[in-house]
Amino acid sequence: MKIVIAMDSFKGTLGADRACGIVAEAIVAARPGVEIVVRPMADGGEGTAAALMAASGGRWVPATVMGPLVEMEVRAGFAWLPADRTAVVEMASASGMGLLRPEQLDPMKTTTFGTGQLVRAALDHGAERILLGVGGSATVDGGVGAATALGWRFLAGDGTAVPPGGGGLGRICEIVPPNCGIEVPVDVLCDVDNPLCGPHGAARVYGPQKGATAEMVEALDAGLSHLAALAADQLGVRVRDLPGAGAAGGLAAGAVAFMDARLVSGIETVMTQAHLRSDVGDADWVITGEGRFDAQSMRGKVVSGVARVAREGGARVAVIAGQVGLSERVWQAAGIGAVLACMSPGMDLPSALGRSEELLSEAAGRFARRHLAG
């Protein structure tokens, strides 16, 4: 019997690689002799670099770059996958919310400059392809900061450089390209379809969680709209209504306009890079999971992507999650054969988080005893 384990991270507690390892150990303990293949997963957000390093035998290349605020310096880096000379850059490591205290969140000031520095470092390292993960951002600057780090200039009416952060977008009058642009493919791993601006755009949907007041949201949305108009008029690149352009505070739009990037499915890219389809072709079960399995899990996330590939390959699908927020009717209709929760009814979340490894191991053991022949 062959089992493929393709877990996402359990946010805040377990990385995808560790989650896969715990499930594998528990299954082998319960059913010795089972063939196990481990493929850590991610959807393009935080944890993508680690998952692809584990799947592809890559290594971490450290780099010191600007943080989300100009006065910050952070130790970040990128994953290097030597087999195809691909660099995996996670913007969260340089420009993420997790780098700031709550009182520091201010999308009028936060910048993606450090993310651009990581892209530059990857190019200097010899990257022939860049995968850019855009989850967890603290920014709404339309990717202007990242582009500035790559040599683009954004000038006000008096010819001076516009200051970093989303608050300066409305002051840009001229966009000046660098002498030499990026000459390798850049794929933005993006599984949202928000446009750059408007009611469903970057500022209105994601701005408040990044510290934006109602007044800031209006200013940021107007700034992004202005940036889109400039990109169309001066560069001939139309990003205003591009599905997914609003990801990461508009960094996705900026990557298209200033890096000639493509917006691609994060989970599809990770599954392809990890060769998941070939692994599941002769598998009996594919086990996936995350911290909480709910309706959102079925929309472009790891669980839905892995489950679809497993079904296409003829394998049965199991989900092991910290919490389960879907009815049996719903997950069975989605073609999932088994769902197990790590948390038992009545267990409080803080206690469960403190026992995450133990509870995941117990759930995986229950799965093996119930569903794998002894």
GIRAJO-V503375 format. One record per pair of residues at least 24 apart in sequence whose ideal C-beta (glycine too) atoms are under 8 Angstrom apart, sorted by the first residue. I is the first residue (numbers start at 1). GAP is how many residues later the second one is. D is the distance in whole Angstrom. If there is no record, write none. Layout:
i = {I;I}
gap = {GAP;GAP}
d = {D;D}
This chain:
i = {1;1;1;1;1;1;1;2;2;2;2;2;2;2;3;3;3;3;3;3;3;3;3;3;3;4;4;4;4;4;4;4;4;4;4;4;5;5;5;5;5;5;5;6;6;6;6;6;6;6;6;6;6;7;7;7;7;7;7;7;7;8;8;8;8;8;8;8;8;8;8;9;9;9;9;9;9;10;10;10;10;10;11;11;11;12;12;13;13;13;13;14;14;14;15;15;15;16;16;16;16;16;16;16;17;17;17;18;19;19;22;22;22;22;23;23;23;23;23;23;25;26;26;26;26;26;26;27;27;27;27;27;29;30;30;30;30;30;31;31;31;31;31;34;34;37;37;39;39;39;39;40;41;41;41;41;41;41;41;41;41;42;42;42;42;42;43;43;43;43;43;43;43;43;43;43;44;44;44;44;44;44;44;44;44;44;44;45;45;45;45;45;45;45;45;46;46;46;46;46;46;46;48;48;48;48;48;48;48;48;49;49;49;49;49;49;49;50;51;51;52;52;52;52;52;52;52;53;53;53;55;55;55;55;56;56;56;56;57;57;57;58;58;61;61;61;61;63;63;63;65;65;65;65;65;65;65;66;66;66;66;66;66;67;67;67;67;67;68;68;68;68;68;68;68;68;68;68;68;68;69;69;69;69;69;70;70;70;70;72;74;74;76;76;77;78;78;78;78;80;80;80;81;84;84;85;85;85;85;86;86;86;86;86;86;87;87;87;87;87;87;88;88;88;89;89;89;89;89;89;89;89;90;90;90;91;91;91;91;91;91;91;91;91;91;91;92;92;92;92;93;94;95;95;95;95;95;95;96;96;96;97;97;97;97;97;98;99;100;102;105;105;105;106;106;107;107;107;107;107;107;107;107;107;107;107;107;107;107;108;108;108;108;108;108;108;109;109;109;109;110;110;110;110;110;110;110;111;111;111;111;111;111;112;112;112;112;112;112;112;112;112;112;112;113;113;113;113;113;114;114;115;115;115;115;116;116;116;116;116;116;117;119;119;119;119;119;119;120;120;123;123;127;128;129;129;129;129;130;130;130;130;130;131;131;131;131;132;132;132;132;132;132;133;133;134;134;134;134;134;134;134;135;137;137;137;137;138;138;139;139;139;139;139;139;140;140;140;140;140;140;140;140;140;140;140;141;141;141;141;141;141;141;142;142;142;142;142;142;142;142;142;142;142;142;143;143;143;143;143;143;143;143;144;144;144;144;144;146;146;146;146;146;147;147;147;147;150;150;150;150;151;151;151;151;152;152;152;152;166;166;166;166;166;166;167;167;167;168;169;169;169;169;169;170;170;170;170;172;172;172;174;175;175;175;175;177;181;181;182;182;185;186;186;186;186;186;187;187;187;187;188;188;188;188;188;188;188;188;188;188;189;189;189;189;189;190;190;190;190;190;190;190;191;191;191;191;191;192;192;192;192;193;193;194;194;194;194;194;195;195;195;195;195;195;196;196;196;196;196;196;196;196;196;196;196;196;197;197;197;197;197;197;198;200;201;202;202;202;202;202;202;202;203;205;206;206;207;210;224;224;227;228;231;265;265;266;267;267;267;267;267;267;268;271;271;271;276;276;277;277;277;280;280;280;280;281;281;283;283;283;284;284;285;285;285;285;285;285;285;286;286;286;286;286;286;287;287;287;287;287;287;288;288;288;288;289;289;289;290;290;291;291;291;292;292;292;292;292;293;293;293;293;293;293;293;293;293;294;294;294;294;295;295;295;297;297;298;298;304;307;307;307;311;318;318;320;320;320;320;322;322;322;322;337;338;338;338;340;340;340}
gap = {30;33;34;283;284;371;372;32;33;34;35;280;281;282;24;31;32;33;34;280;281;282;283;284;369;33;35;272;275;276;279;281;282;283;306;311;31;32;33;34;281;282;283;33;34;35;268;270;280;281;282;296;300;33;34;280;281;282;283;295;313;33;34;35;39;280;281;282;293;294;295;33;37;38;42;281;282;280;281;312;346;350;35;279;280;279;341;278;309;340;343;342;343;346;25;32;35;24;25;26;31;34;35;38;33;34;37;339;270;341;335;338;339;342;264;266;297;337;338;341;336;334;335;336;338;339;342;337;338;340;341;345;336;334;335;338;339;342;337;338;341;342;343;334;338;242;246;235;236;237;240;234;226;229;230;233;235;247;261;264;265;91;224;225;228;260;92;146;148;223;224;227;257;258;259;262;89;90;91;145;146;147;221;222;223;225;226;45;47;88;89;90;91;144;221;44;46;50;52;87;89;90;40;42;83;85;87;141;218;222;29;30;39;40;41;44;84;29;219;223;27;29;36;79;218;221;222;26;28;35;215;218;219;220;25;27;217;218;24;25;26;24;30;26;60;61;64;54;55;58;29;48;49;50;52;53;56;28;45;47;48;51;83;27;28;32;33;47;26;27;28;29;31;32;36;42;43;46;70;71;31;35;40;41;42;39;41;43;94;27;25;40;38;42;41;40;43;44;47;42;45;47;192;44;45;41;42;43;44;41;42;43;44;45;187;35;38;40;42;43;44;42;43;45;26;29;30;33;41;42;43;44;43;45;46;24;27;41;42;43;44;45;46;55;157;160;41;43;44;45;25;24;42;43;44;50;51;156;40;41;42;39;40;41;112;113;38;39;38;109;33;105;106;59;105;31;32;33;34;58;59;96;100;103;104;105;109;113;142;57;58;59;104;108;111;112;55;56;57;58;28;29;30;31;55;56;100;28;30;33;34;53;54;25;27;29;31;32;33;34;136;137;139;142;32;33;35;36;51;31;35;30;31;34;136;29;30;31;32;33;34;32;27;30;31;63;67;140;29;30;59;61;57;56;55;56;57;58;52;54;55;56;57;56;58;138;142;54;55;56;57;123;129;56;133;54;55;56;113;114;117;118;113;73;111;112;114;72;73;26;27;71;109;110;112;26;62;63;66;67;70;72;80;84;109;110;24;25;28;108;109;110;113;24;27;54;60;81;82;85;107;108;109;111;112;107;108;109;110;111;112;114;115;24;25;28;83;110;105;108;109;112;113;107;110;111;112;28;32;108;109;26;27;28;29;24;25;26;106;37;53;54;57;58;83;52;53;56;55;51;54;55;57;58;49;52;53;56;54;55;58;60;55;56;59;60;58;78;79;77;78;77;69;73;74;75;76;74;75;77;82;56;59;63;64;67;68;73;74;75;76;75;76;77;80;81;54;57;62;73;74;75;76;74;75;76;109;110;52;54;55;108;50;51;49;50;51;52;53;45;46;47;48;50;51;28;29;31;32;43;44;45;46;49;50;54;57;24;27;28;31;43;49;27;46;45;43;44;45;46;47;48;51;46;41;40;43;42;39;26;29;26;25;26;35;40;34;33;34;35;37;38;39;37;34;35;38;30;33;32;35;36;29;30;33;35;32;33;27;30;32;31;32;30;31;32;33;52;86;87;24;27;29;30;31;32;30;31;32;33;77;80;29;30;31;32;30;31;32;31;32;30;31;32;29;30;31;32;33;26;28;30;31;32;33;38;46;48;29;30;31;32;30;31;35;24;29;28;36;30;27;28;29;24;49;53;40;43;44;47;30;34;37;38;34;29;32;33;24;26;27}
d = {8;5;7;5;8;6;7;8;4;8;7;6;5;6;6;6;7;5;7;7;7;5;8;6;8;5;6;7;5;5;5;7;5;7;8;7;6;7;5;7;8;5;8;5;7;5;8;6;6;7;5;8;5;7;6;7;6;5;7;8;8;5;6;7;7;7;7;4;7;4;7;7;8;4;8;7;8;6;4;6;6;7;8;8;5;7;7;7;8;6;4;6;7;7;8;6;6;4;6;6;6;7;5;8;6;7;5;8;7;6;6;5;5;7;6;8;7;7;8;4;7;8;5;8;4;5;7;6;8;7;5;7;7;8;5;4;6;7;5;8;5;8;7;8;7;5;7;5;8;5;6;8;7;6;7;7;8;7;5;8;6;8;7;8;5;7;8;7;5;4;5;7;7;5;5;7;5;7;6;3;6;6;8;2;7;7;7;8;7;6;8;2;6;8;7;6;5;7;8;7;5;5;6;6;8;4;8;6;7;6;7;4;4;8;5;8;7;7;6;7;6;6;5;8;6;6;7;5;7;8;8;7;4;8;5;6;6;7;8;8;7;7;8;8;7;8;6;7;6;4;5;8;4;8;4;6;8;7;7;5;4;6;8;7;7;5;8;6;8;5;7;8;6;6;8;4;7;7;4;6;7;7;6;6;7;8;7;8;6;7;6;7;7;6;7;6;7;5;8;8;7;8;8;7;7;6;6;4;7;7;7;5;7;6;8;3;7;4;7;5;7;8;5;7;7;5;6;6;6;7;5;7;4;8;8;4;8;7;7;5;8;7;6;8;6;6;7;6;4;7;7;5;6;6;5;7;8;8;4;6;6;6;7;4;8;7;6;7;6;8;6;6;3;8;5;7;6;4;8;7;5;8;6;5;6;5;7;6;7;5;5;3;8;6;7;7;7;4;8;7;5;5;8;7;6;7;7;6;6;8;4;4;5;7;5;6;6;7;4;4;8;8;5;7;4;7;6;5;6;8;7;7;5;8;7;6;3;6;7;3;5;5;7;7;6;8;8;7;6;6;7;7;6;5;6;5;8;7;8;6;7;5;7;5;6;7;8;6;7;5;7;6;7;5;7;6;7;6;5;4;5;6;7;7;4;5;6;6;8;8;7;7;7;4;7;4;6;6;7;6;6;7;5;7;4;6;6;5;7;6;7;8;8;7;6;7;8;7;5;5;7;4;7;6;5;6;4;7;6;2;6;7;6;8;7;8;7;6;6;6;7;7;8;6;8;4;8;7;7;7;7;8;3;7;8;7;6;6;6;8;8;5;6;8;7;7;8;7;8;7;3;6;6;5;7;6;4;5;7;7;6;7;6;7;5;6;8;8;7;5;7;7;6;5;7;4;7;7;5;5;6;8;7;8;5;5;8;5;7;5;7;6;8;4;6;7;4;5;5;5;7;7;6;6;5;6;4;7;6;7;5;8;4;6;8;7;8;4;7;7;5;7;7;6;5;5;8;8;6;6;6;8;7;4;5;5;5;5;4;4;6;6;7;8;7;5;8;4;7;8;5;5;8;8;7;7;7;8;7;5;8;8;7;5;7;8;8;7;7;6;8;4;8;7;6;7;6;7;6;6;8;7;6;5;4;5;5;8;7;7;4;6;7;6;5;7;6;8;7;7;4;8;5;7;5;7;8;5;8;6;8;7;7;8;6;8;5;4;5;6;8;7;5;7;6;6;5;8;6;5;4;7;5;7;6;8;7;8;8;8;3;6;7;7;8;8;8;8;6;8;7;7;6;5;6;7;7;5;6;6;7;7;8;8;8;6;7;6;8;6;5}
